[in-house]
């Protein structure tokens, strides 16, 4: 079980670094808002993070 937790944490950190590298500080803020909203079960915070990420993705494409 600890090995799975370490692997998931490593993937999360890797994804966070990828978002920051590709989308800058705003991407990491949106990713953090999405994560906090999911963990706190707050639709408003998670929705804001998701909308910002979608806007960043649409803008870069």
CHARMM-style PDB file with segment names, atoms N, HN, CA, C and O in Angstrom:
ATOM      1  N   UNK     1       0.806  -1.206   0.000  1.00  0.00      PROA
ATOM      2  CA  UNK     1       0.000   0.000   0.000  1.00  0.00      PROA
ATOM      3  C   UNK     1       0.852   1.276   0.000  1.00  0.00      PROA
ATOM      4  O   UNK     1       0.523   2.210  -0.731  1.00  0.00      PROA
ATOM      5  N   UNK     2       1.947   1.357   0.799  1.00  0.00      PROA
ATOM      6  HN  UNK     2       2.215   0.598   1.393  1.00  0.00      PROA
ATOM      7  CA  UNK     2       2.767   2.572   0.756  1.00  0.00      PROA
ATOM      8  C   UNK     2       3.391   2.811  -0.625  1.00  0.00      PROA
ATOM      9  O   UNK     2       3.583   3.957  -1.032  1.00  0.00      PROA
ATOM     10  N   UNK     3       3.704   1.739  -1.334  1.00  0.00      PROA
ATOM     11  HN  UNK     3       3.549   0.808  -1.004  1.00  0.00      PROA
ATOM     12  CA  UNK     3       4.285   1.895  -2.664  1.00  0.00      PROA
ATOM     13  C   UNK     3       3.293   2.566  -3.619  1.00  0.00      PROA
ATOM     14  O   UNK     3       3.684   3.398  -4.437  1.00  0.00      PROA
ATOM     15  N   UNK     4       2.028   2.210  -3.516  1.00  0.00      PROA
ATOM     16  HN  UNK     4       1.710   1.534  -2.851  1.00  0.00      PROA
ATOM     17  CA  UNK     4       0.998   2.820  -4.362  1.00  0.00      PROA
ATOM     18  C   UNK     4       0.864   4.300  -4.027  1.00  0.00      PROA
ATOM     19  O   UNK     4       0.742   5.128  -4.930  1.00  0.00      PROA
ATOM     20  N   UNK     5       0.884   4.642  -2.750  1.00  0.00      PROA
ATOM     21  HN  UNK     5       0.983   3.969  -2.016  1.00  0.00      PROA
ATOM     22  CA  UNK     5       0.775   6.042  -2.333  1.00  0.00      PROA
ATOM     23  C   UNK     5       1.962   6.855  -2.845  1.00  0.00      PROA
ATOM     24  O   UNK     5       1.792   7.994  -3.278  1.00  0.00      PROA
ATOM     25  N   UNK     6       3.143   6.284  -2.798  1.00  0.00      PROA
ATOM     26  HN  UNK     6       3.281   5.359  -2.446  1.00  0.00      PROA
ATOM     27  CA  UNK     6       4.336   6.979  -3.299  1.00  0.00      PROA
ATOM     28  C   UNK     6       4.241   7.172  -4.811  1.00  0.00      PROA
ATOM     29  O   UNK     6       4.595   8.234  -5.322  1.00  0.00      PROA
ATOM     30  N   UNK     7       3.772   6.166  -5.519  1.00  0.00      PROA
ATOM     31  HN  UNK     7       3.484   5.303  -5.103  1.00  0.00      PROA
ATOM     32  CA  UNK     7       3.631   6.271  -6.974  1.00  0.00      PROA
ATOM     33  C   UNK     7       2.602   7.336  -7.350  1.00  0.00      PROA
ATOM     34  O   UNK     7       2.823   8.112  -8.279  1.00  0.00      PROA
ATOM     35  N   UNK     8       1.486   7.375  -6.634  1.00  0.00      PROA
ATOM     36  HN  UNK     8       1.306   6.744  -5.879  1.00  0.00      PROA
ATOM     37  CA  UNK     8       0.458   8.379  -6.921  1.00  0.00      PROA
ATOM     38  C   UNK     8       0.978   9.778  -6.613  1.00  0.00      PROA
ATOM     39  O   UNK     8       0.718  10.716  -7.366  1.00  0.00      PROA
ATOM     40  N   UNK     9       1.708   9.923  -5.514  1.00  0.00      PROA
ATOM     41  HN  UNK     9       1.919   9.161  -4.902  1.00  0.00      PROA
ATOM     42  CA  UNK     9       2.287  11.225  -5.169  1.00  0.00      PROA
ATOM     43  C   UNK     9       3.294  11.662  -6.220  1.00  0.00      PROA
ATOM     44  O   UNK     9       3.338  12.838  -6.580  1.00  0.00      PROA
ATOM     45  N   UNK    10       4.093  10.744  -6.711  1.00  0.00      PROA
ATOM     46  HN  UNK    10       4.057   9.789  -6.419  1.00  0.00      PROA
ATOM     47  CA  UNK    10       5.076  11.077  -7.745  1.00  0.00      PROA
ATOM     48  C   UNK    10       4.384  11.511  -9.042  1.00  0.00      PROA
ATOM     49  O   UNK    10       4.826  12.454  -9.698  1.00  0.00      PROA
ATOM     50  N   UNK    11       3.316  10.833  -9.402  1.00  0.00      PROA
ATOM     51  HN  UNK    11       2.957  10.067  -8.869  1.00  0.00      PROA
ATOM     52  CA  UNK    11       2.556  11.230 -10.593  1.00  0.00      PROA
ATOM     53  C   UNK    11       1.935  12.609 -10.419  1.00  0.00      PROA
ATOM     54  O   UNK    11       1.938  13.414 -11.350  1.00  0.00      PROA
ATOM     55  N   UNK    12       1.407  12.886  -9.241  1.00  0.00      PROA
ATOM     56  HN  UNK    12       1.405  12.232  -8.484  1.00  0.00      PROA
ATOM     57  CA  UNK    12       0.802  14.192  -8.982  1.00  0.00      PROA
ATOM     58  C   UNK    12       1.833  15.310  -9.076  1.00  0.00      PROA
ATOM     59  O   UNK    12       1.569  16.359  -9.664  1.00  0.00      PROA
ATOM     60  N   UNK    13       3.004  15.083  -8.495  1.00  0.00      PROA
ATOM     61  HN  UNK    13       3.218  14.231  -8.017  1.00  0.00      PROA
ATOM     62  CA  UNK    13       4.066  16.089  -8.556  1.00  0.00      PROA
ATOM     63  C   UNK    13       4.541  16.262  -9.997  1.00  0.00      PROA
ATOM     64  O   UNK    13       4.788  17.387 -10.434  1.00  0.00      PROA
ATOM     65  N   UNK    14       4.668  15.190 -10.721  1.00  0.00      PROA
ATOM     66  HN  UNK    14       4.467  14.277 -10.367  1.00  0.00      PROA
ATOM     67  CA  UNK    14       5.070  15.272 -12.130  1.00  0.00      PROA
ATOM     68  C   UNK    14       4.066  16.030 -12.963  1.00  0.00      PROA
ATOM     69  O   UNK    14       4.445  16.842 -13.808  1.00  0.00      PROA
ATOM     70  N   UNK    15       2.776  15.775 -12.736  1.00  0.00      PROA
ATOM     71  HN  UNK    15       2.468  15.116 -12.050  1.00  0.00      PROA
ATOM     72  CA  UNK    15       1.733  16.493 -13.473  1.00  0.00      PROA
ATOM     73  C   UNK    15       1.743  17.970 -13.111  1.00  0.00      PROA
ATOM     74  O   UNK    15       1.567  18.828 -13.976  1.00  0.00      PROA
ATOM     75  N   UNK    16       1.950  18.266 -11.832  1.00  0.00      PROA
ATOM     76  HN  UNK    16       2.093  17.569 -11.130  1.00  0.00      PROA
ATOM     77  CA  UNK    16       2.005  19.653 -11.386  1.00  0.00      PROA
ATOM     78  C   UNK    16       3.161  20.392 -12.057  1.00  0.00      PROA
ATOM     79  O   UNK    16       3.002  21.538 -12.478  1.00  0.00      PROA
ATOM     80  N   UNK    17       4.307  19.753 -12.158  1.00  0.00      PROA
ATOM     81  HN  UNK    17       4.436  18.822 -11.816  1.00  0.00      PROA
ATOM     82  CA  UNK    17       5.464  20.366 -12.810  1.00  0.00      PROA
ATOM     83  C   UNK    17       5.209  20.576 -14.306  1.00  0.00      PROA
ATOM     84  O   UNK    17       5.619  21.588 -14.875  1.00  0.00      PROA
ATOM     85  N   UNK    18       4.535  19.621 -14.931  1.00  0.00      PROA
ATOM     86  HN  UNK    18       4.202  18.800 -14.468  1.00  0.00      PROA
ATOM     87  CA  UNK    18       4.201  19.760 -16.353  1.00  0.00      PROA
ATOM     88  C   UNK    18       3.266  20.944 -16.586  1.00  0.00      PROA
ATOM     89  O   UNK    18       3.451  21.717 -17.525  1.00  0.00      PROA
ATOM     90  N   UNK    19       2.264  21.077 -15.725  1.00  0.00      PROA
ATOM     91  HN  UNK    19       2.114  20.448 -14.962  1.00  0.00      PROA
ATOM     92  CA  UNK    19       1.325  22.197 -15.853  1.00  0.00      PROA
ATOM     93  C   UNK    19       2.059  23.512 -15.656  1.00  0.00      PROA
ATOM     94  O   UNK    19       1.838  24.462 -16.406  1.00  0.00      PROA
ATOM     95  N   UNK    20       2.933  23.579 -14.654  1.00  0.00      PROA
ATOM     96  HN  UNK    20       3.113  22.807 -14.044  1.00  0.00      PROA
ATOM     97  CA  UNK    20       3.660  24.812 -14.394  1.00  0.00      PROA
ATOM     98  C   UNK    20       4.603  25.138 -15.555  1.00  0.00      PROA
ATOM     99  O   UNK    20       4.729  26.302 -15.935  1.00  0.00      PROA
ATOM    100  N   UNK    21       5.249  24.150 -16.110  1.00  0.00      PROA
ATOM    101  HN  UNK    21       5.146  23.204 -15.801  1.00  0.00      PROA
ATOM    102  CA  UNK    21       6.174  24.382 -17.217  1.00  0.00      PROA
ATOM    103  C   UNK    21       5.432  24.874 -18.457  1.00  0.00      PROA
ATOM    104  O   UNK    21       5.897  25.786 -19.141  1.00  0.00      PROA
ATOM    105  N   UNK    22       4.288  24.275 -18.743  1.00  0.00      PROA
ATOM    106  HN  UNK    22       3.911  23.535 -18.188  1.00  0.00      PROA
ATOM    107  CA  UNK    22       3.582  24.595 -19.978  1.00  0.00      PROA
ATOM    108  C   UNK    22       2.693  25.828 -19.853  1.00  0.00      PROA
ATOM    109  O   UNK    22       2.592  26.607 -20.801  1.00  0.00      PROA
ATOM    110  N   UNK    23       2.042  26.022 -18.696  1.00  0.00      PROA
ATOM    111  HN  UNK    23       2.124  25.389 -17.927  1.00  0.00      PROA
ATOM    112  CA  UNK    23       1.048  27.083 -18.556  1.00  0.00      PROA
ATOM    113  C   UNK    23       1.415  28.144 -17.536  1.00  0.00      PROA
ATOM    114  O   UNK    23       0.632  29.064 -17.304  1.00  0.00      PROA
ATOM    115  N   UNK    24       2.571  28.043 -16.929  1.00  0.00      PROA
ATOM    116  HN  UNK    24       3.208  27.295 -17.118  1.00  0.00      PROA
ATOM    117  CA  UNK    24       3.055  29.074 -16.033  1.00  0.00      PROA
ATOM    118  C   UNK    24       2.371  29.087 -14.676  1.00  0.00      PROA
ATOM    119  O   UNK    24       1.759  28.106 -14.252  1.00  0.00      PROA
ATOM    120  N   UNK    25       2.493  30.216 -14.017  1.00  0.00      PROA
ATOM    121  HN  UNK    25       2.990  31.012 -14.361  1.00  0.00      PROA
ATOM    122  CA  UNK    25       1.979  30.353 -12.656  1.00  0.00      PROA
ATOM    123  C   UNK    25       0.454  30.232 -12.611  1.00  0.00      PROA
ATOM    124  O   UNK    25      -0.091  29.652 -11.672  1.00  0.00      PROA
ATOM    125  N   UNK    26      -0.231  30.768 -13.606  1.00  0.00      PROA
ATOM    126  HN  UNK    26       0.211  31.240 -14.369  1.00  0.00      PROA
ATOM    127  CA  UNK    26      -1.690  30.692 -13.612  1.00  0.00      PROA
ATOM    128  C   UNK    26      -2.166  29.247 -13.728  1.00  0.00      PROA
ATOM    129  O   UNK    26      -3.192  28.885 -13.151  1.00  0.00      PROA
ATOM    130  N   UNK    27      -1.447  28.439 -14.450  1.00  0.00      PROA
ATOM    131  HN  UNK    27      -0.614  28.732 -14.918  1.00  0.00      PROA
ATOM    132  CA  UNK    27      -1.797  27.028 -14.569  1.00  0.00      PROA
ATOM    133  C   UNK    27      -1.663  26.297 -13.250  1.00  0.00      PROA
ATOM    134  O   UNK    27      -2.495  25.451 -12.922  1.00  0.00      PROA
ATOM    135  N   UNK    28      -0.626  26.612 -12.490  1.00  0.00      PROA
ATOM    136  HN  UNK    28       0.050  27.300 -12.757  1.00  0.00      PROA
ATOM    137  CA  UNK    28      -0.427  25.945 -11.206  1.00  0.00      PROA
ATOM    138  C   UNK    28      -1.467  26.426 -10.204  1.00  0.00      PROA
ATOM    139  O   UNK    28      -1.938  25.634  -9.388  1.00  0.00      PROA
ATOM    140  N   UNK    29      -1.840  27.714 -10.244  1.00  0.00      PROA
ATOM    141  HN  UNK    29      -1.458  28.357 -10.908  1.00  0.00      PROA
ATOM    142  CA  UNK    29      -2.893  28.221  -9.362  1.00  0.00      PROA
ATOM    143  C   UNK    29      -4.223  27.536  -9.681  1.00  0.00      PROA
ATOM    144  O   UNK    29      -4.962  27.161  -8.770  1.00  0.00      PROA
ATOM    145  N   UNK    30      -4.526  27.374 -10.960  1.00  0.00      PROA
ATOM    146  HN  UNK    30      -3.926  27.678 -11.699  1.00  0.00      PROA
ATOM    147  CA  UNK    30      -5.767  26.708 -11.354  1.00  0.00      PROA
ATOM    148  C   UNK    30      -5.761  25.239 -10.941  1.00  0.00      PROA
ATOM    149  O   UNK    30      -6.778  24.715 -10.486  1.00  0.00      PROA
ATOM    150  N   UNK    31      -4.632  24.582 -11.096  1.00  0.00      PROA
ATOM    151  HN  UNK    31      -3.805  25.007 -11.466  1.00  0.00      PROA
ATOM    152  CA  UNK    31      -4.525  23.175 -10.695  1.00  0.00      PROA
ATOM    153  C   UNK    31      -4.699  23.025  -9.188  1.00  0.00      PROA
ATOM    154  O   UNK    31      -5.356  22.090  -8.729  1.00  0.00      PROA
ATOM    155  N   UNK    32      -4.116  23.936  -8.418  1.00  0.00      PROA
ATOM    156  HN  UNK    32      -3.582  24.695  -8.791  1.00  0.00      PROA
ATOM    157  CA  UNK    32      -4.258  23.890  -6.966  1.00  0.00      PROA
ATOM    158  C   UNK    32      -5.703  24.159  -6.564  1.00  0.00      PROA
ATOM    159  O   UNK    32      -6.225  23.493  -5.669  1.00  0.00      PROA
ATOM    160  N   UNK    33      -6.359  25.123  -7.209  1.00  0.00      PROA
ATOM    161  HN  UNK    33      -5.935  25.663  -7.935  1.00  0.00      PROA
ATOM    162  CA  UNK    33      -7.765  25.405  -6.904  1.00  0.00      PROA
ATOM    163  C   UNK    33      -8.637  24.193  -7.224  1.00  0.00      PROA
ATOM    164  O   UNK    33      -9.548  23.863  -6.465  1.00  0.00      PROA
ATOM    165  N   UNK    34      -8.360  23.536  -8.336  1.00  0.00      PROA
ATOM    166  HN  UNK    34      -7.620  23.804  -8.952  1.00  0.00      PROA
ATOM    167  CA  UNK    34      -9.110  22.346  -8.695  1.00  0.00      PROA
ATOM    168  C   UNK    34      -8.901  21.233  -7.673  1.00  0.00      PROA
ATOM    169  O   UNK    34      -9.852  20.548  -7.297  1.00  0.00      PROA
ATOM    170  N   UNK    35      -7.669  21.052  -7.226  1.00  0.00      PROA
ATOM    171  HN  UNK    35      -6.897  21.609  -7.531  1.00  0.00      PROA
ATOM    172  CA  UNK    35      -7.365  20.027  -6.235  1.00  0.00      PROA
ATOM    173  C   UNK    35      -8.013  20.335  -4.887  1.00  0.00      PROA
ATOM    174  O   UNK    35      -8.597  19.450  -4.260  1.00  0.00      PROA
ATOM    175  N   UNK    36      -7.912  21.580  -4.444  1.00  0.00      PROA
ATOM    176  HN  UNK    36      -7.438  22.298  -4.953  1.00  0.00      PROA
ATOM    177  CA  UNK    36      -8.518  21.967  -3.170  1.00  0.00      PROA
ATOM    178  C   UNK    36     -10.032  21.823  -3.241  1.00  0.00      PROA
ATOM    179  O   UNK    36     -10.653  21.338  -2.294  1.00  0.00      PROA
ATOM    180  N   UNK    37     -10.626  22.233  -4.339  1.00  0.00      PROA
ATOM    181  HN  UNK    37     -10.122  22.627  -5.108  1.00  0.00      PROA
ATOM    182  CA  UNK    37     -12.069  22.096  -4.502  1.00  0.00      PROA
ATOM    183  C   UNK    37     -12.514  20.654  -4.474  1.00  0.00      PROA
ATOM    184  O   UNK    37     -13.566  20.338  -3.917  1.00  0.00      PROA
ATOM    185  N   UNK    38     -11.740  19.787  -5.058  1.00  0.00      PROA
ATOM    186  HN  UNK    38     -10.886  20.043  -5.510  1.00  0.00      PROA
ATOM    187  CA  UNK    38     -12.089  18.361  -5.060  1.00  0.00      PROA
ATOM    188  C   UNK    38     -11.974  17.771  -3.659  1.00  0.00      PROA
ATOM    189  O   UNK    38     -12.860  17.043  -3.211  1.00  0.00      PROA
ATOM    190  N   UNK    39     -10.880  18.087  -2.972  1.00  0.00      PROA
ATOM    191  HN  UNK    39     -10.161  18.678  -3.337  1.00  0.00      PROA
ATOM    192  CA  UNK    39     -10.670  17.522  -1.638  1.00  0.00      PROA
ATOM    193  C   UNK    39     -11.657  18.082  -0.617  1.00  0.00      PROA
ATOM    194  O   UNK    39     -12.080  17.370   0.293  1.00  0.00      PROA
ATOM    195  N   UNK    40     -12.027  19.366  -0.766  1.00  0.00      PROA
ATOM    196  HN  UNK    40     -11.683  19.944  -1.505  1.00  0.00      PROA
ATOM    197  CA  UNK    40     -12.950  19.991   0.174  1.00  0.00      PROA
ATOM    198  C   UNK    40     -14.406  19.784  -0.257  1.00  0.00      PROA
ATOM    199  O   UNK    40     -15.331  20.213   0.432  1.00  0.00      PROA
ATOM    200  N   UNK    41     -14.598  19.129  -1.394  1.00  0.00      PROA
ATOM    201  HN  UNK    41     -13.846  18.781  -1.954  1.00  0.00      PROA
ATOM    202  CA  UNK    41     -15.935  18.921  -1.964  1.00  0.00      PROA
ATOM    203  C   UNK    41     -16.652  20.244  -2.176  1.00  0.00      PROA
ATOM    204  O   UNK    41     -17.852  20.364  -1.931  1.00  0.00      PROA
ATOM    205  N   UNK    42     -15.896  21.231  -2.632  1.00  0.00      PROA
ATOM    206  HN  UNK    42     -14.921  21.133  -2.831  1.00  0.00      PROA
ATOM    207  CA  UNK    42     -16.427  22.553  -2.932  1.00  0.00      PROA
ATOM    208  C   UNK    42     -16.537  22.694  -4.447  1.00  0.00      PROA
ATOM    209  O   UNK    42     -15.535  22.766  -5.158  1.00  0.00      PROA
ATOM    210  N   UNK    43     -17.764  22.731  -4.916  1.00  0.00      PROA
ATOM    211  HN  UNK    43     -18.579  22.672  -4.338  1.00  0.00      PROA
ATOM    212  CA  UNK    43     -17.989  22.824  -6.356  1.00  0.00      PROA
ATOM    213  C   UNK    43     -17.514  24.174  -6.894  1.00  0.00      PROA
ATOM    214  O   UNK    43     -16.997  24.250  -8.009  1.00  0.00      PROA
ATOM    215  N   UNK    44     -17.686  25.232  -6.112  1.00  0.00      PROA
ATOM    216  HN  UNK    44     -18.106  25.170  -5.206  1.00  0.00      PROA
ATOM    217  CA  UNK    44     -17.308  26.567  -6.576  1.00  0.00      PROA
ATOM    218  C   UNK    44     -15.802  26.673  -6.810  1.00  0.00      PROA
ATOM    219  O   UNK    44     -15.370  27.132  -7.868  1.00  0.00      PROA
ATOM    220  N   UNK    45     -15.010  26.256  -5.842  1.00  0.00      PROA
ATOM    221  HN  UNK    45     -15.360  25.883  -4.982  1.00  0.00      PROA
ATOM    222  CA  UNK    45     -13.549  26.361  -5.979  1.00  0.00      PROA
ATOM    223  C   UNK    45     -13.046  25.430  -7.069  1.00  0.00      PROA
ATOM    224  O   UNK    45     -12.213  25.818  -7.887  1.00  0.00      PROA
ATOM    225  N   UNK    46     -13.550  24.203  -7.082  1.00  0.00      PROA
ATOM    226  HN  UNK    46     -14.227  23.888  -6.417  1.00  0.00      PROA
ATOM    227  CA  UNK    46     -13.150  23.261  -8.124  1.00  0.00      PROA
ATOM    228  C   UNK    46     -13.562  23.733  -9.505  1.00  0.00      PROA
ATOM    229  O   UNK    46     -12.823  23.564 -10.475  1.00  0.00      PROA
ATOM    230  N   UNK    47     -14.744  24.324  -9.591  1.00  0.00      PROA
ATOM    231  HN  UNK    47     -15.345  24.461  -8.803  1.00  0.00      PROA
ATOM    232  CA  UNK    47     -15.222  24.844 -10.877  1.00  0.00      PROA
ATOM    233  C   UNK    47     -14.376  25.986 -11.389  1.00  0.00      PROA
ATOM    234  O   UNK    47     -14.094  26.077 -12.584  1.00  0.00      PROA
ATOM    235  N   UNK    48     -13.968  26.866 -10.475  1.00  0.00      PROA
ATOM    236  HN  UNK    48     -14.197  26.793  -9.504  1.00  0.00      PROA
ATOM    237  CA  UNK    48     -13.105  27.981 -10.877  1.00  0.00      PROA
ATOM    238  C   UNK    48     -11.781  27.451 -11.413  1.00  0.00      PROA
ATOM    239  O   UNK    48     -11.302  27.900 -12.454  1.00  0.00      PROA
ATOM    240  N   UNK    49     -11.194  26.497 -10.703  1.00  0.00      PROA
ATOM    241  HN  UNK    49     -11.583  26.132  -9.858  1.00  0.00      PROA
ATOM    242  CA  UNK    49      -9.939  25.911 -11.165  1.00  0.00      PROA
ATOM    243  C   UNK    49     -10.089  25.229 -12.510  1.00  0.00      PROA
ATOM    244  O   UNK    49      -9.224  25.350 -13.377  1.00  0.00      PROA
ATOM    245  N   UNK    50     -11.194  24.510 -12.682  1.00  0.00      PROA
ATOM    246  HN  UNK    50     -11.897  24.412 -11.978  1.00  0.00      PROA
ATOM    247  CA  UNK    50     -11.425  23.809 -13.950  1.00  0.00      PROA
ATOM    248  C   UNK    50     -11.620  24.794 -15.102  1.00  0.00      PROA
ATOM    249  O   UNK    50     -11.096  24.589 -16.197  1.00  0.00      PROA
ATOM    250  N   UNK    51     -12.369  25.852 -14.852  1.00  0.00      PROA
ATOM    251  HN  UNK    51     -12.794  26.018 -13.963  1.00  0.00      PROA
ATOM    252  CA  UNK    51     -12.612  26.848 -15.911  1.00  0.00      PROA
ATOM    253  C   UNK    51     -11.309  27.529 -16.319  1.00  0.00      PROA
ATOM    254  O   UNK    51     -11.061  27.732 -17.508  1.00  0.00      PROA
ATOM    255  N   UNK    52     -10.485  27.879 -15.351  1.00  0.00      PROA
ATOM    256  HN  UNK    52     -10.687  27.714 -14.386  1.00  0.00      PROA
ATOM    257  CA  UNK    52      -9.210  28.529 -15.675  1.00  0.00      PROA
ATOM    258  C   UNK    52      -8.316  27.582 -16.474  1.00  0.00      PROA
ATOM    259  O   UNK    52      -7.679  28.003 -17.439  1.00  0.00      PROA
ATOM    260  N   UNK    53      -8.262  26.303 -16.080  1.00  0.00      PROA
ATOM    261  HN  UNK    53      -8.780  25.961 -15.296  1.00  0.00      PROA
ATOM    262  CA  UNK    53      -7.454  25.344 -16.844  1.00  0.00      PROA
ATOM    263  C   UNK    53      -7.972  25.186 -18.265  1.00  0.00      PROA
ATOM    264  O   UNK    53      -7.186  25.121 -19.211  1.00  0.00      PROA
ATOM    265  N   UNK    54      -9.287  25.125 -18.420  1.00  0.00      PROA
ATOM    266  HN  UNK    54      -9.925  25.179 -17.652  1.00  0.00      PROA
ATOM    267  CA  UNK    54      -9.859  24.999 -19.772  1.00  0.00      PROA
ATOM    268  C   UNK    54      -9.542  26.234 -20.599  1.00  0.00      PROA
ATOM    269  O   UNK    54      -9.233  26.128 -21.786  1.00  0.00      PROA
ATOM    270  N   UNK    55      -9.618  27.411 -19.974  1.00  0.00      PROA
ATOM    271  HN  UNK    55      -9.868  27.497 -19.010  1.00  0.00      PROA
ATOM    272  CA  UNK    55      -9.291  28.631 -20.718  1.00  0.00      PROA
ATOM    273  C   UNK    55      -7.823  28.643 -21.128  1.00  0.00      PROA
ATOM    274  O   UNK    55      -7.493  29.077 -22.232  1.00  0.00      PROA
ATOM    275  N   UNK    56      -6.946  28.175 -20.257  1.00  0.00      PROA
ATOM    276  HN  UNK    56      -7.214  27.822 -19.361  1.00  0.00      PROA
ATOM    277  CA  UNK    56      -5.529  28.100 -20.615  1.00  0.00      PROA
ATOM    278  C   UNK    56      -5.291  27.105 -21.748  1.00  0.00      PROA
ATOM    279  O   UNK    56      -4.499  27.358 -22.656  1.00  0.00      PROA
ATOM    280  N   UNK    57      -5.983  25.976 -21.681  1.00  0.00      PROA
ATOM    281  HN  UNK    57      -6.626  25.771 -20.943  1.00  0.00      PROA
ATOM    282  CA  UNK    57      -5.839  24.973 -22.733  1.00  0.00      PROA
ATOM    283  C   UNK    57      -6.371  25.483 -24.061  1.00  0.00      PROA
ATOM    284  O   UNK    57      -5.766  25.245 -25.106  1.00  0.00      PROA
ATOM    285  N   UNK    58      -7.501  26.184 -24.026  1.00  0.00      PROA
ATOM    286  HN  UNK    58      -7.993  26.376 -23.177  1.00  0.00      PROA
ATOM    287  CA  UNK    58      -8.086  26.713 -25.270  1.00  0.00      PROA
ATOM    288  C   UNK    58      -7.211  27.811 -25.849  1.00  0.00      PROA
ATOM    289  O   UNK    58      -7.086  27.924 -27.069  1.00  0.00      PROA
ATOM    290  N   UNK    59      -6.610  28.615 -24.997  1.00  0.00      PROA
ATOM    291  HN  UNK    59      -6.712  28.524 -24.007  1.00  0.00      PROA
ATOM    292  CA  UNK    59      -5.778  29.706 -25.465  1.00  0.00      PROA
ATOM    293  C   UNK    59      -4.493  29.208 -26.116  1.00  0.00      PROA
ATOM    294  O   UNK    59      -4.018  29.793 -27.089  1.00  0.00      PROA
ATOM    295  N   UNK    60      -3.931  28.125 -25.575  1.00  0.00      PROA
ATOM    296  HN  UNK    60      -4.317  27.650 -24.784  1.00  0.00      PROA
ATOM    297  CA  UNK    60      -2.672  27.620 -26.120  1.00  0.00      PROA
ATOM    298  C   UNK    60      -2.873  26.799 -27.385  1.00  0.00      PROA
ATOM    299  O   UNK    60      -1.925  26.590 -28.142  1.00  0.00      PROA
ATOM    300  N   UNK    61      -4.076  26.338 -27.621  1.00  0.00      PROA
ATOM    301  HN  UNK    61      -4.845  26.507 -27.006  1.00  0.00      PROA
ATOM    302  CA  UNK    61      -4.334  25.481 -28.783  1.00  0.00      PROA
ATOM    303  C   UNK    61      -4.613  26.268 -29.979  1.00  0.00      PROA
ATOM    304  OT1 UNK    61      -4.852  25.706 -31.047  1.00  0.00      PROA
TER     305      UNK     61
END
